[in-house]
Amino acid sequence: KRKDTRMRAALTIQKQVAIALWKLATPDSYRSVTNQFGVGKSTVGVAVMQVANAIIDLLLSKVVTLGNVQVIIDGFAAMGFPNCGGAIDGTHIPILGPDHQGSQYINRKGYFSMVLQ
């Protein structure tokens, strides 16, 4: 944990998480993120790494693993899906309709959404 100095106050956990999420969720450059949050480029890099490491430390043990891949492949093959090691599902995330090409974002239920897999 960083500490306050005479030159600057340490970033709060909330701001570090916000910086990391912004950087990871957008295609913005480090320079753009520094302008967005009023911090230096190296601070953005440090925040992203610290948040990523915290996520690994706290959540890695909760990650679901595949298990025995050959057993899974054999199970799919038995159901008529040879050479398949898994399946991906998706869900529609509601969004605000864009100003242009909005019809491309309307799902079968009639609302604006994007598919998340």
C-alpha angles and dihedrals in degrees: 000000000000120000135218115265133189088261101048146358118248116254116259119241088246092056092046091052091046091051092048094047091047092050094046096043099047136051089234119137121241088254091055091049091049089055092046094053103026096240136116126270094249089051089058091051092048092048092050092049094045093050092045091050091048090052090050092048094047104035111024092089089056095055113119112232128205097245119208104001095199092055089051093048091048090050093053090046090053088056092051100267106112120193092015120135099178148339132241125217126198139205135202115245112202114238137177109266113259120239093239131041090007093156089068089064099050111106128209091272091058104252133106113264147145124224116244118197 
